[in-house]
Amino acid sequence: MINIDEIFDYTSYNIDREPHIVLDNTKCVTCEERWCVNVCPAHCYAWTEEDKNMSFAHDGCLECGSCYILCKPQAFTRWRYPRGGYGVAYRMS
């Protein structure tokens, strides 16, 4: 059995310059839960309390969709899988 921390050892990325996820972080200010910060296994989200700002880095995204499902303020202006040939590639052997 593999745990979530070990999955990065079996993962490669072909990073697209065009982000597949676009976040309207102004909506994150009204969110009290900010589930995306805690649920993202790749830690792509970071909330800065001093600035009241949510930052997002698409280049390490595992494309699991957890953030999209749990986002209460529906802060995504775009959430899709990366274009063909880009994104995450899992090697489980």
FITOR-860923 format. One record per residue (C-alpha): residue number from 0; residue in three letters; chain; y negated, x negated, z. Coordinates in Angstrom, 2 decimals. Last residue first. Layout:
REC num residu chaine      c2      c1      c3
REC NUM    ALA      A       Y       X       Z
...
This chain:
REC num residu chaine      c2      c1      c3
REC  92    SER      A   -0.77   -5.81  -10.53
REC  91    MET      A   -3.21   -2.97   -9.93
REC  90    ARG      A   -5.82   -4.06  -12.43
REC  89    TYR      A   -8.71   -1.60  -12.31
REC  88    ALA      A  -11.47   -1.70  -14.88
REC  87    VAL      A  -14.98   -0.61  -13.86
REC  86    GLY      A  -17.78    0.16  -16.23
REC  85    TYR      A  -18.32   -0.48  -19.89
REC  84    GLY      A  -16.10   -0.29  -22.98
REC  83    GLY      A  -16.99    3.30  -23.69
REC  82    ARG      A  -20.24    4.40  -22.05
REC  81    PRO      A  -20.24    4.62  -18.29
REC  80    TYR      A  -19.10    7.80  -16.51
REC  79    ARG      A  -21.76   10.36  -15.86
REC  78    TRP      A  -24.33   11.16  -13.24
REC  77    ARG      A  -27.87   11.78  -14.42
REC  76    THR      A  -30.97   13.16  -12.69
REC  75    PHE      A  -29.07   12.73   -9.45
REC  74    ALA      A  -30.79   13.85   -6.27
REC  73    GLN      A  -28.75   16.99   -5.75
REC  72    PRO      A  -30.38   17.46   -2.31
REC  71    LYS      A  -26.92   17.83   -0.73
REC  70    CYS      A  -25.25   14.84   -2.39
REC  69    LEU      A  -21.60   15.05   -1.32
REC  68    ILE      A  -19.95   15.59   -4.71
REC  67    TYR      A  -22.14   13.15   -6.60
REC  66    CYS      A  -21.75   10.45   -3.97
REC  65    SER      A  -17.97   10.80   -3.99
REC  64    GLY      A  -17.76   10.47   -7.78
REC  63    CYS      A  -15.19    7.63   -7.74
REC  62    GLU      A  -16.96    5.59  -10.44
REC  61    LEU      A  -16.29    2.27   -8.65
REC  60    CYS      A  -19.99    1.38   -8.85
REC  59    GLY      A  -20.82   -2.33   -8.59
REC  58    ASP      A  -23.41   -2.41  -11.39
REC  57    HIS      A  -25.02    0.89  -10.47
REC  56    ALA      A  -27.20   -0.47   -7.67
REC  55    PHE      A  -29.02    2.25   -5.73
REC  54    SER      A  -32.01    2.11   -3.42
REC  53    MET      A  -33.06    4.93   -1.13
REC  52    ASN      A  -36.57    4.65    0.26
REC  51    LYS      A  -38.28    5.90    3.40
REC  50    ASP      A  -40.08    2.53    3.45
REC  49    GLU      A  -39.37    1.78    7.11
REC  48    GLU      A  -36.08    3.70    7.04
REC  47    THR      A  -34.58    1.73    4.18
REC  46    TRP      A  -31.51    3.54    2.85
REC  45    ALA      A  -28.97    1.56    0.84
REC  44    TYR      A  -26.59    2.90   -1.79
REC  43    CYS      A  -24.07    0.92   -3.89
REC  42    HIS      A  -21.84    0.17   -0.88
REC  41    ALA      A  -18.73   -0.13   -3.08
REC  40    PRO      A  -16.74    2.41   -1.04
REC  39    CYS      A  -19.64    4.90   -1.24
REC  38    VAL      A  -19.15    7.41    1.59
REC  37    ASN      A  -21.59    6.07    4.17
REC  36    VAL      A  -24.71    5.54    2.06
REC  35    CYS      A  -23.91    8.56   -0.12
REC  34    TRP      A  -23.75   10.81    2.93
REC  33    ARG      A  -27.50   10.59    3.39
REC  32    GLU      A  -27.29   13.19    6.18
REC  31    GLU      A  -30.92   14.18    6.71
REC  30    CYS      A  -31.92   14.50    3.08
REC  29    THR      A  -35.63   15.17    2.58
REC  28    VAL      A  -36.44   11.54    1.71
REC  27    CYS      A  -33.47   11.42   -0.67
REC  26    LYS      A  -35.25   13.76   -3.07
REC  25    THR      A  -37.81   11.04   -3.89
REC  24    ASN      A  -34.81    8.86   -4.78
REC  23    ASP      A  -34.33   10.59   -8.11
REC  22    LEU      A  -31.10    8.73   -8.90
REC  21    VAL      A  -29.81    7.74  -12.30
REC  20    ILE      A  -26.11    7.04  -12.73
REC  19    HIS      A  -24.65    5.60  -15.93
REC  18    PRO      A  -27.20    2.81  -15.85
REC  17    GLU      A  -28.07    1.26  -19.22
REC  16    ARG      A  -27.58   -2.50  -18.88
REC  15    ASP      A  -23.83   -1.89  -18.99
REC  14    ILE      A  -21.70   -3.99  -16.69
REC  13    ASN      A  -18.17   -4.82  -17.78
REC  12    TYR      A  -16.54   -4.84  -14.41
REC  11    SER      A  -13.33   -6.15  -12.88
REC  10    THR      A  -11.24   -4.82  -10.02
REC   9    TYR      A   -8.06   -6.05   -8.41
REC   8    ASP      A   -9.62   -8.12   -5.64
REC   7    PHE      A  -12.14   -5.32   -5.14
REC   6    ILE      A   -9.25   -2.99   -4.29
REC   5    GLU      A   -8.49   -5.09   -1.21
REC   4    ASP      A  -11.28   -3.47    0.83
REC   3    ILE      A  -10.03    0.02   -0.03
REC   2    ASN      A   -6.53   -0.63    1.29
REC   1    ILE      A   -3.48   -1.29   -0.87
REC   0    MET      A    0.00    0.00    0.00
